[in-house]
Amino acid sequence: MRSLLLEYSQKRPAIRRRLKEFGRLRKAGDKAIFTELCFCLLTPQSKAISCDKAVKTLERSGLLFNGSKSRIGSALRGSARFHNNKAGYIVEARRFFKNGKGLDIKSRLNNKDLFKARDWLVENIKGLGYKEASHFLRNIGLGKGLAILDVHIMRNLKRYGAIGSIPSSISRRTYLYIEDRAQTFSEKAGIPLEELDLLFWSKETGVIFK
């Protein structure tokens, strides 16, 4: 624990700068919010930095907002695993959030109860599980109290004794249980949960990303 706290003290300024950037995104337009949603749809079993580059390319080309599944899938080849499936998720999410004038995401998110907002996203957006929905909400400044339980995070939770093992699959019940264990650990360590996520992720990857 001592080494973790030392690393946290060293990385805390950079971590908090990143979280402030996420907070600013919350005030951005719906297109920017949709772009972040698409990034989170791409990340499962894929490298986050490659997915970020891919979604920015899609955004610049206009494919993200107007492209067909086949054209998006072709553009994602080599950047994200299961690129055709994920292209379909993007097109379905775009259709779900479209209104007569464009995209409407922010007004439909319950920012008073983030746990309900996450449940709603998982129920309505194909391709979003609890990890991805938590990731999305955190990245738009709505992640307080939510854990992003990818393998990097769970590996560290196990390393520090917060959980006994890493499950091979995660149901909603299991996710909430591990999230509760992560919250307890964060309180014990004195590191806010959203900061703990970035700290653990940087321990595994060497970068403070998103």
N, C-alpha and C positions, 0 to 999 in steps of 0.2 A: 504493500500500500504506500509506503514511504516514497518509493521510486515513481509511482503513479502521480502522487501529489506534487512531486518535484517537476515532473514533466508537464503537469497541468499548469503550474505556476509559470513555466517558461512559455507555454503555448496559449495561455489564456487570452492575452491581447489579440492575437490573430484569430482565435476562435470567436471572440466577441465581435470583432470586425465583420467576420463572415455572417454571424447571426444578424447583425444590423443590416447587412446587404439583403438578407432574406426578408427582413421587416420592411425595407423599402419596396421590395417587389410586391408586397401586399397592396401597396397604393398604386401600382401600375394598372394599365388597362387589361381588358379581358384577353386580348391576343397574347400578351406577355404571360398571363396566368396559364393560358392554354398551352403555350410553348413549354412551360415548366411541367405541366401535366404529362405532355408527350414524352419529355425526358424521363419521367418516372415510369411511364409505360414501357420504355425501351430497356431500362436497366436490369430486369431480372436475368440472371445468368450471363450478363454482358458487362464489359468494362465501362464504368461511369464516364470516364474522360472521353472514350470513343463515342458513347451515346450523346454526350453533350455536343461534341463536334458535329455529329450527324444531324441532330435536331436543329442546330443553328444553320446548317447547310439547307435543310428543308425549309426553314423559315425564310432565309434569304431568297431562295428560288420561288417561293410562293406555294410550293407543293404542300406544305403543312396545312395551309388554309383552303386550298382548292384542288390539290392533286388527288388522283384516283388511287385505289389500293395498290394496283399493279405498279404505278409510277413511283409511289412512296416505297413500296417493297424493293424495287430495283435500286433506288437511291440508298436504301439501308443495307444492302448486301455488303458484307464484310465489316460492318460497324456494329451490328447487333445480331445476336443469335435469334433464330426463328423470325427472320425479318418479315416474311409474308404475314405471319400471324399478327405480329406487332403493327404492321401497316394497317391491317384490318381493325385493330383496336383503336388506332388513331382516327381512322375514318368514322368508326362508330361513335367515338367520344365527340368528335366534331359535329356529327349529326345530332347527338343528344343535347349538346349545349347551344345549338343554333337557334336563334329566334329570327324574326323577320328582318332585323337590321344587322345581324352579325352574331357574335358569340356572347353568351350570357352565362358566366360562371360565378362571379363574385357574389351576385345577389342571391344565388341559390345555395350558397354554403352557409351553414349554421355556425357563425363564428362566436356564438355565445356558449356553445357546448361542443367542444372539439371531438369528443368521443362519439357523439351523435353524428357529427359531420363526417367522421371517418367511416362509421357504419353505413351512412348514406352513400358515400363514394363506392365502397366495396359492393354494395347491393346494386348500384346503377351503372357503374363503369366497368365494362368487361376488360380484363387484364390487370385490374387493380386488386391486389390482396391487401391484407392489413399492413404489411411492410411498405408496399408501394404507396398506399393511401397516406400512411404516416409520413413517409418521405416527402410526398407532395405538399402536405399541409405544413410541414416544417420549412420547406423551401420557399413557401410564400408567407412566412412569418407567423404561422398558426400552429407551431409545434410544441407549445408548452405542455409538458406532462405526457407527451407521446414518445414512445420508443420505436426506433427503426431497427427491427430485429433481423439484420442480415447476418451472414455467417461471421463476419469480422466482429460484430458487436457481441454475438453470443459466445464466440471463442474467448473473448476477454471477460465476459461475465462468468464463464466457467473458470477461467484462470484465477479470478479473484474470489471464487467461492460463492458467487451470488446464485448460481444454478449448478446442479450436479452433473448435468449432461446436456448435449445439444440434440434436440429431437430431429429425427429424419424428415418429419413433416409437421406442420403447425396448424392446428385447428384454431378457431376463434378463441375457444376456452384456453388452449395452451398459450396462445399469444398473449392474452390478457394476464395469465398467471406469470409468465416470464417478464412481461412489462412491469407488473407489480414488484417482482423481485429486483428488477433494474432500478425502479424508483426507490425502493428501500436502500439499495446499495448507494445510489447517488446521494441520498440524504445522509447516510453514514459517512460517506467520503467528503461531503460538503461541496459536491460538484453538481450543479443543476443538470437534469437529465438531458436537455438538448445540447449542453456543452459536453457532457460525458460521451455522447454519440460521436461528435466530431473528434474528440480526444482519442477514443478507441479506434476510429476509422483511420486517423493519422498515424497511430501506432502501427497499424497493419500495412498501410500503403505508403507512408512517408509524406503525405500531403494533406492539407486541410482543404477539402474540396466541397462537395455538397452531396 
